[in-house]
Amino acid sequence: MNILLWRVHSSWTTAFVQGPHTYLVPVAPGRDPYGPERARTLAWPASVRQVTPEELGATEVDLVLLQRPHEPELAERLLGGRRPGRDLPAVYLEHDVPDGDVPRTRHPFADRPDLTLVHITHFNRLFWDSGRTRTEVIEHGVVDPGHQYTGRLARAAVVVDEPMRRGRALGTDLLPALAEAVPLDVFGSGTDGLATHLGLPGERCRSADLPQAELHRAMAERRFYLHPMRWTSLGLPLVEAMHLGMPVVGLATTEAAEAVPRGAGTLSTRPDVLARTARHYLHEPEAAAADGARARQAALGRYGLKRFLADWERVMTEACS
């Protein structure tokens, strides 16, 4: 199939395009979301094709994968009036948890019998009101980076984008107290100046924005992965950390409580419990390595690429039929 999609979340897209199809990624003049350097960094195969708006209008498209509310209108414009869901099979992928009045949050594509709405976690499907739209859950899949864990640095790894802007939702306010228990290395975009923002000494909170391959190596050198998020969908860095062989210390919120099994780390709604576990891992590196090995086995079983691609193949085949 020829599948049209936009690169919204790079890591998720990297896993999705490992399938057996041709993936059409629109490129607008002056904006190149898939240049040669980025392609090497993200390990995208040759089956990913960049297409200009002019090329897309004359290209056969078998399925449209939508990920943002404005994309149906955008796709219709680029496809010469062909409407996703009505003139072309379409699937809408929802990456995020609902916002606002959460128990009553209606999804933008509720009551759309012409679409299939796919959630990345069961938690997300539970909390979104999707009306009569057919819903599915396809959990994350990861291109296995291998068991790289060394844990040689007695520090915690945190991966988050825009922690200062997104604040409490990501647990940014919890970091100062946790930094008293363990030094933090926070990776992601918008992290520059985080230590100053939090009033922490630079040694207690370092930050950097790294390409994915470098990020995995850096994460695996830290003693454990810290997941302080209050209200967010299940971020791929958590799943990638488990694949790397890292134990997890995090809040028992949203889908994290399902993703991290017993023996793979500690989840709690009490920050003092997280701080206590952090100190334990700092002083007991062998215990951290053992829990990380269990985390990796759990991730391989639940978030493997083969299962992920098979689930998507089933849903896309049904949508096209």
C-alpha positions in Angstrom: 0.0 0.0 0.0 0.9 3.6 -0.4 0.3 5.2 3.0 0.2 9.0 3.5 1.3 10.3 6.9 3.0 13.3 8.5 6.0 13.0 10.8 4.4 14.0 14.1 6.4 11.9 16.6 9.8 10.9 15.1 10.3 7.8 17.3 6.8 6.5 16.7 7.2 7.0 13.0 10.5 5.2 12.9 8.8 2.1 14.2 5.8 2.4 12.0 7.7 2.8 8.7 9.5 -0.5 9.3 6.5 -2.2 7.8 6.1 -3.6 4.3 4.5 -0.6 2.6 5.5 2.6 0.9 5.2 5.6 3.2 4.6 9.0 1.7 5.7 12.0 3.8 4.7 15.4 2.5 7.5 18.0 2.3 6.5 21.7 1.9 8.9 24.2 0.3 11.4 25.6 2.8 10.6 22.9 5.4 12.3 19.5 5.2 11.2 17.1 7.9 13.1 14.2 6.4 16.6 15.3 5.2 19.5 12.9 4.7 21.0 13.6 8.1 17.7 13.1 10.0 17.0 9.9 8.0 20.3 8.4 9.2 19.6 9.4 12.7 16.1 8.0 12.7 17.0 4.8 10.7 14.1 5.2 8.2 14.2 2.7 5.3 14.1 3.5 1.6 10.4 2.8 1.5 9.8 6.2 3.0 9.3 8.7 0.2 9.3 12.5 0.5 6.6 14.0 -1.8 5.9 17.6 -2.7 2.4 18.8 -2.8 2.5 18.8 -6.6 3.7 15.1 -6.7 1.1 14.1 -4.1 -1.8 15.3 -6.2 -0.8 12.8 -8.9 0.2 9.9 -6.6 -2.0 6.9 -5.8 -2.8 6.8 -2.1 -4.3 3.7 -0.5 -4.6 4.8 3.1 -4.3 8.1 5.0 -2.9 8.0 8.5 -4.1 11.1 10.3 -2.6 12.3 13.6 -3.7 15.9 14.2 -7.2 17.5 13.9 -6.2 19.8 11.0 -4.8 16.9 8.8 -8.1 15.8 7.2 -8.5 19.2 5.6 -4.9 19.4 4.7 -4.9 16.0 3.1 -8.0 16.8 1.1 -6.3 19.9 -0.3 -3.2 18.0 -1.2 -5.1 15.0 -2.7 -7.1 17.1 -5.1 -10.3 17.0 -3.2 -10.2 13.3 -2.2 -11.5 13.2 1.4 -9.9 10.9 4.0 -12.5 8.5 5.4 -15.0 9.2 2.6 -13.1 8.9 -0.7 -10.0 7.2 0.8 -9.6 4.8 3.7 -8.4 6.6 6.8 -7.2 5.9 10.3 -6.8 8.5 13.0 -4.0 7.9 15.5 -4.5 9.6 18.8 -1.2 10.0 20.7 -2.3 12.1 23.6 -4.4 11.9 26.7 -7.5 14.2 26.8 -7.2 17.7 28.3 -9.7 20.0 30.1 -12.8 18.4 31.7 -11.2 15.0 31.3 -14.1 12.7 32.2 -16.3 14.4 29.6 -13.7 15.2 26.9 -15.1 14.5 23.5 -12.6 13.4 20.9 -12.4 15.7 17.8 -13.4 12.7 15.6 -16.1 11.3 17.8 -19.1 9.9 15.9 -17.2 9.4 12.7 -18.3 5.9 11.3 -16.0 6.5 8.3 -12.9 6.4 10.4 -11.1 4.1 12.7 -9.7 5.8 15.8 -6.5 4.2 17.2 -5.2 5.0 20.7 -1.7 4.1 21.8 -2.8 3.0 25.3 -5.8 1.5 26.9 -5.8 4.4 29.3 -6.2 6.9 26.5 -9.2 5.0 25.0 -10.8 4.8 28.5 -10.7 8.5 29.0 -11.5 9.9 25.6 -15.2 10.0 24.7 -15.1 8.7 21.1 -18.9 8.4 20.6 -19.8 6.0 17.8 -16.4 6.0 16.1 -14.8 2.6 16.0 -11.8 2.5 18.3 -8.8 0.2 18.6 -5.7 0.2 20.8 -2.3 -0.5 19.3 0.4 -0.1 21.9 3.8 1.1 21.2 6.4 -0.8 19.3 10.1 -0.1 19.4 13.0 -0.9 17.1 15.1 -2.7 19.7 18.2 -0.7 20.5 19.7 -3.7 22.3 20.7 -4.3 25.9 23.1 -1.3 26.3 22.7 -0.8 30.0 25.9 -0.2 32.1 24.5 2.1 34.8 28.0 3.2 35.5 26.9 6.8 36.3 25.2 7.3 39.6 22.6 9.6 38.1 19.0 9.4 36.9 18.0 9.8 33.2 14.9 11.8 32.4 13.7 12.3 28.9 11.1 15.1 28.3 10.4 17.9 25.9 9.6 21.4 27.0 9.6 20.7 30.8 9.5 24.4 31.8 6.5 25.2 29.5 4.6 22.0 30.3 5.3 22.1 34.0 3.1 20.1 36.4 1.8 17.8 33.8 5.3 16.4 33.3 6.2 16.6 37.0 8.8 19.3 36.5 7.9 20.7 40.0 8.9 17.3 41.5 12.4 17.4 40.2 14.0 19.6 42.8 13.1 17.3 45.7 14.1 14.2 43.6 17.4 15.9 42.8 18.2 15.9 46.5 18.1 12.1 46.3 19.9 11.6 43.0 21.6 13.9 40.5 19.5 14.2 37.3 20.4 14.3 33.7 17.4 15.6 31.7 17.4 15.0 28.0 15.1 16.6 25.4 14.2 19.7 23.5 13.5 22.9 25.5 15.6 21.7 28.5 18.3 24.4 28.2 18.5 26.4 31.5 16.4 23.9 33.4 18.7 23.8 36.4 18.5 27.6 36.8 14.7 27.5 36.3 14.4 24.9 39.2 16.9 26.7 41.4 19.3 23.7 41.4 23.1 23.6 41.2 24.3 22.6 37.8 25.8 19.4 39.1 22.4 18.2 40.5 20.6 18.8 37.2 22.2 18.7 33.8 20.4 18.9 30.5 21.0 18.2 26.8 19.2 17.6 23.6 20.8 14.6 21.8 20.1 12.7 18.5 18.4 9.4 19.2 21.4 7.1 18.8 23.5 9.3 21.2 20.5 9.6 23.5 20.2 5.8 23.9 23.9 5.5 24.8 23.7 8.3 27.3 20.5 6.9 28.9 22.1 3.5 29.3 25.0 4.9 31.2 22.7 6.3 33.9 21.7 4.1 36.9 17.9 4.2 36.2 15.2 5.9 34.3 13.0 8.5 36.1 9.4 9.0 34.9 7.9 11.9 37.0 4.9 12.5 34.6 1.5 13.2 36.2 -0.6 13.5 33.1 0.7 12.5 29.7 0.4 9.6 27.3 2.9 6.8 27.6 6.1 8.4 26.2 8.3 6.2 24.0 11.4 7.1 26.0 10.0 5.0 28.9 9.6 2.0 26.6 13.0 2.6 25.0 14.6 2.8 28.5 13.2 -0.6 29.4 14.5 -2.0 26.1 17.9 -0.7 27.0 17.8 -2.6 30.2 17.1 0.3 32.6 15.0 0.0 35.8 12.2 2.5 36.1 11.3 4.8 39.0 8.2 6.8 38.3 4.8 8.0 39.2 2.0 5.3 39.1 -0.1 7.4 36.8 -1.8 7.0 33.4 -0.5 4.0 31.5 2.8 3.7 33.3 1.2 1.6 36.0 0.4 -1.0 33.3 3.7 -0.7 31.3 6.2 -1.3 34.2 5.6 -4.6 35.9 6.6 -5.6 39.4 10.3 -6.3 39.6 11.2 -3.9 36.8 11.5 -0.8 39.1 9.2 1.1 41.4 6.0 3.1 40.6 4.2 5.1 43.3 2.1 8.2 43.7 4.4 9.1 46.6 7.5 11.1 45.6 9.2 10.1 48.9 8.9 6.5 47.8 10.5 7.4 44.5 13.3 9.2 46.3 13.9 6.2 48.6 14.2 3.8 45.6 16.5 6.3 43.8 18.9 6.1 46.8 18.6 2.3 46.9 19.7 2.1 43.2 22.5 4.5 43.8 24.0 2.4 46.5 23.0 -1.0 45.1 24.0 -1.0 41.4 23.6 -4.8 41.1 20.0 -4.5 42.2 19.5 -1.8 39.6 21.0 -4.0 36.9 18.8 -7.0 37.9 15.6 -4.9 37.8 16.7 -3.4 34.5 17.1 -6.9 33.0 13.5 -7.7 34.0 12.4 -4.4 32.5 14.0 -5.3 29.2 12.3 -8.8 29.1 8.9 -7.2 29.9 9.4 -4.6 27.1 10.4 -7.2 24.5 7.3 -9.2 25.3 4.8 -6.3 25.3 6.3 -3.6 23.1 8.2 -5.6 20.4 8.2 -4.4 16.8 6.8 -7.6 15.4 3.6 -7.4 17.4 3.3 -3.7 16.8 3.5 -4.0 13.0 1.1 -7.0 13.0 -1.5 -5.0 14.9 -1.2 -2.1 12.4 -1.4 -4.5 9.5 -4.7 -5.9 10.8 -6.2 -2.5 11.4 -5.2 -1.0 8.1 -6.4 -4.0 6.2 -9.8 -3.8 7.8 -9.9 -0.1 7.1 -9.2 -0.6 3.4 -11.8 -3.3 3.1 
